[in-house]
Amino acid sequence: MTDGRVEIVSGRERRRRWSIDEKLRLVAETYEPGACVRQVAASHDVYPGLLFTWRRQVREGTLARSAPAVFLPVRAAREPQDPVPAPSERVTSRAAGQIEIELKDGSRVRVDAGVSLVSLRRVLAALRG
């Protein structure tokens, strides 16, 4: 039989939730001059192995503050008065990645997405000249 005594266990037995900021603060504390991971762990009631895990995660980049959300101003463009481009040189979209360029004299050039800019400029210069 028991003698009616109850033992209360305290210390590191409880499971705690640590925020990212708290983890980073504790990890930074372990890197201060003269700091010892075991002493930092004991002073914050954390297992040293957990601090070593957080230090590794910081080194690997998996434990870091998320970048704050950035909002940029957006303005909707008004509908242009004359939506048709000038007849001198029209560029229209055809198939995916293909454009058609119509020159002043009525000649047309169809270009695929893979064409180099240098080659396109040479062809257009030859057609204009």
GROMACS elastic network, one bead per residue, 0.5 to 0.9 nm:
[ bonds ]
;  ai    aj funct       b0    kb
    1     4     6  0.88378   500
    2     5     6  0.73159   500
    9    13     6  0.77338   500
   10    13     6  0.65548   500
   10    14     6  0.81003   500
   11    14     6  0.73548   500
   11    45     6  0.71174   500
   12    15     6  0.78673   500
   12    45     6  0.60472   500
   12    46     6  0.66325   500
   12    47     6  0.74982   500
   18    21     6  0.80905   500
   18    22     6  0.60135   500
   18    23     6  0.62828   500
   19    22     6  0.51742   500
   19    23     6  0.62849   500
   19    24     6  0.86505   500
   20    23     6  0.50981   500
   20    24     6  0.61088   500
   20    25     6  0.85026   500
   20    63     6  0.73182   500
   20    64     6  0.71454   500
   20    65     6  0.67057   500
   21    24     6  0.51458   500
   21    25     6  0.60540   500
   21    26     6  0.86517   500
   21    64     6  0.85517   500
   21    65     6  0.72755   500
   22    25     6  0.50506   500
   22    26     6  0.62307   500
   22    27     6  0.85891   500
   23    26     6  0.52362   500
   23    27     6  0.61485   500
   23    28     6  0.85656   500
   23    51     6  0.81903   500
   23    54     6  0.69888   500
   23    63     6  0.84876   500
   24    27     6  0.50206   500
   24    28     6  0.60102   500
   24    29     6  0.84896   500
   24    54     6  0.79613   500
   24    55     6  0.85475   500
   24    58     6  0.79847   500
   24    63     6  0.78989   500
   24    64     6  0.75421   500
   24    65     6  0.84486   500
   25    28     6  0.51136   500
   25    29     6  0.62049   500
   25    30     6  0.88825   500
   26    30     6  0.65172   500
   26    40     6  0.75079   500
   26    41     6  0.83748   500
   26    44     6  0.83931   500
   26    51     6  0.76173   500
   26    54     6  0.89176   500
   27    30     6  0.52088   500
   27    31     6  0.68251   500
   27    37     6  0.87670   500
   27    40     6  0.89963   500
   27    51     6  0.66309   500
   27    52     6  0.83872   500
   27    54     6  0.67970   500
   27    55     6  0.59194   500
   27    58     6  0.82675   500
   28    31     6  0.52692   500
   28    32     6  0.67299   500
   28    55     6  0.87242   500
   29    32     6  0.53918   500
   29    33     6  0.89563   500
   29    35     6  0.71403   500
   29    36     6  0.89892   500
   29    37     6  0.85667   500
   29    40     6  0.71649   500
   30    33     6  0.83638   500
   30    34     6  0.87454   500
   30    35     6  0.54865   500
   30    36     6  0.62076   500
   30    37     6  0.54287   500
   30    38     6  0.89194   500
   30    39     6  0.87847   500
   30    40     6  0.64420   500
   30    41     6  0.87746   500
   30    51     6  0.83426   500
   30    55     6  0.87009   500
   31    34     6  0.82484   500
   31    35     6  0.64674   500
   31    36     6  0.82803   500
   31    37     6  0.84767   500
   32    35     6  0.54442   500
   32    36     6  0.86969   500
   33    36     6  0.89012   500
   35    38     6  0.88083   500
   35    39     6  0.73911   500
   35    40     6  0.72394   500
   36    39     6  0.52647   500
   36    40     6  0.62548   500
   36    41     6  0.85443   500
   37    40     6  0.51504   500
   37    41     6  0.59921   500
   37    42     6  0.85248   500
   37    48     6  0.62871   500
   37    51     6  0.71944   500
   37    52     6  0.78521   500
   38    41     6  0.50370   500
   38    42     6  0.60727   500
   38    43     6  0.85812   500
   38    46     6  0.89962   500
   38    47     6  0.80077   500
   38    48     6  0.54975   500
   38    49     6  0.89936   500
   38    51     6  0.88233   500
   39    42     6  0.50772   500
   39    43     6  0.60881   500
   39    44     6  0.86556   500
   39    48     6  0.85778   500
   40    43     6  0.51809   500
   40    44     6  0.63424   500
   40    45     6  0.84536   500
   40    46     6  0.82165   500
   40    48     6  0.81231   500
   40    51     6  0.87225   500
   41    44     6  0.53511   500
   41    45     6  0.58169   500
   41    47     6  0.57974   500
   41    48     6  0.52982   500
   41    49     6  0.88217   500
   41    50     6  0.85091   500
   41    51     6  0.69890   500
   42    46     6  0.61361   500
   42    47     6  0.73708   500
   42    48     6  0.78396   500
   43    46     6  0.78521   500
   44    47     6  0.89530   500
   46    49     6  0.84417   500
   46    50     6  0.69741   500
   46    51     6  0.75023   500
   47    50     6  0.54295   500
   47    51     6  0.69065   500
   48    51     6  0.51395   500
   48    52     6  0.63164   500
   48    53     6  0.86711   500
   49    52     6  0.50276   500
   49    53     6  0.61750   500
   49    54     6  0.86807   500
   50    54     6  0.62534   500
   50    55     6  0.86148   500
   51    54     6  0.50425   500
   51    55     6  0.61110   500
   51    56     6  0.86151   500
   52    56     6  0.62210   500
   52    57     6  0.86161   500
   53    56     6  0.51568   500
   53    57     6  0.62181   500
   53    58     6  0.86975   500
   54    58     6  0.61705   500
   54    59     6  0.86553   500
   54    63     6  0.71375   500
   55    58     6  0.51206   500
   55    59     6  0.63209   500
   55    60     6  0.87205   500
   55    63     6  0.85281   500
   56    59     6  0.50642   500
   56    60     6  0.61895   500
   56    61     6  0.85280   500
   56    62     6  0.87088   500
   56    63     6  0.86538   500
   57    60     6  0.50593   500
   57    61     6  0.59824   500
   57    62     6  0.51187   500
   57    63     6  0.51372   500
   57    64     6  0.83855   500
   58    61     6  0.50166   500
   58    62     6  0.61129   500
   58    64     6  0.64534   500
   59    62     6  0.78595   500
   59    63     6  0.81620   500
   60    63     6  0.76891   500
   61    64     6  0.62837   500
   64    67     6  0.89753   500
   65    68     6  0.85934   500
   66    69     6  0.87926   500
   67    70     6  0.85784   500
   77    80     6  0.84719   500
   78    81     6  0.88369   500
   79    82     6  0.86080   500
   79    83     6  0.77276   500
   80    83     6  0.55734   500
   82    85     6  0.75435   500
   84    87     6  0.83225   500
   84    90     6  0.88489   500
   85    88     6  0.83271   500
   85    89     6  0.78023   500
   85    90     6  0.61814   500
   85    91     6  0.82961   500
   86    89     6  0.65511   500
   86    90     6  0.67956   500
   87    90     6  0.61275   500
   87   102     6  0.78959   500
   87   103     6  0.77735   500
   87   104     6  0.66177   500
   88   102     6  0.74488   500
   88   103     6  0.57126   500
   88   105     6  0.80685   500
   88   106     6  0.86921   500
   89   101     6  0.64812   500
   89   102     6  0.51730   500
   89   104     6  0.60824   500
   90   100     6  0.77039   500
   90   101     6  0.54738   500
   90   103     6  0.69623   500
   90   104     6  0.88571   500
   91    99     6  0.65140   500
   91   100     6  0.55424   500
   91   102     6  0.66122   500
   92    98     6  0.87800   500
   92    99     6  0.57152   500
   92   100     6  0.53730   500
   92   101     6  0.67933   500
   92   102     6  0.85846   500
   93    96     6  0.77322   500
   93    97     6  0.78817   500
   93    98     6  0.63080   500
   93   100     6  0.65183   500
   94    97     6  0.76972   500
   94    98     6  0.54876   500
   94    99     6  0.55979   500
   94   100     6  0.68454   500
   94   110     6  0.87564   500
   95    98     6  0.51965   500
   95    99     6  0.75232   500
   95   112     6  0.88048   500
   96    99     6  0.85027   500
   96   112     6  0.87263   500
   96   113     6  0.83306   500
   97   111     6  0.84792   500
   97   112     6  0.60102   500
   97   114     6  0.82859   500
   98   110     6  0.69708   500
   98   111     6  0.55726   500
   98   113     6  0.56762   500
   98   114     6  0.89913   500
   99   109     6  0.82057   500
   99   110     6  0.57241   500
   99   111     6  0.53810   500
   99   112     6  0.66596   500
   99   113     6  0.79472   500
  100   108     6  0.66228   500
  100   109     6  0.55702   500
  100   111     6  0.63159   500
  100   112     6  0.89829   500
  101   107     6  0.83210   500
  101   108     6  0.54663   500
  101   109     6  0.50915   500
  101   110     6  0.63527   500
  101   111     6  0.80213   500
  102   105     6  0.81828   500
  102   106     6  0.60878   500
  102   107     6  0.58338   500
  102   109     6  0.65565   500
  102   110     6  0.88425   500
  103   106     6  0.54368   500
  103   107     6  0.55099   500
  103   108     6  0.62446   500
  103   109     6  0.82401   500
  103   124     6  0.88248   500
  103   127     6  0.83362   500
  103   128     6  0.78199   500
  104   107     6  0.74091   500
  104   128     6  0.85941   500
  105   108     6  0.89238   500
  105   128     6  0.87209   500
  107   127     6  0.82395   500
  109   123     6  0.87800   500
  109   124     6  0.83323   500
  111   114     6  0.81858   500
  111   115     6  0.67851   500
  111   120     6  0.80309   500
  112   115     6  0.59487   500
  113   116     6  0.83815   500
  115   118     6  0.85280   500
  115   119     6  0.69038   500
  115   120     6  0.68944   500
  116   119     6  0.53735   500
  116   120     6  0.63539   500
  116   121     6  0.87773   500
  117   120     6  0.50885   500
  117   121     6  0.61807   500
  117   122     6  0.87130   500
  118   121     6  0.52523   500
  118   122     6  0.63930   500
  118   123     6  0.88553   500
  119   122     6  0.51703   500
  119   123     6  0.63325   500
  119   124     6  0.87137   500
  120   123     6  0.52079   500
  120   124     6  0.61718   500
  120   125     6  0.85114   500
  121   124     6  0.51693   500
  121   125     6  0.59764   500
  121   126     6  0.85212   500
  122   125     6  0.51273   500
  122   126     6  0.61515   500
  122   127     6  0.86627   500
  123   126     6  0.51440   500
  123   127     6  0.62469   500
  123   128     6  0.86898   500
  124   127     6  0.50903   500
  124   128     6  0.61114   500
  124   129     6  0.85158   500
  125   128     6  0.52137   500
  125   129     6  0.60255   500
  126   129     6  0.52644   500
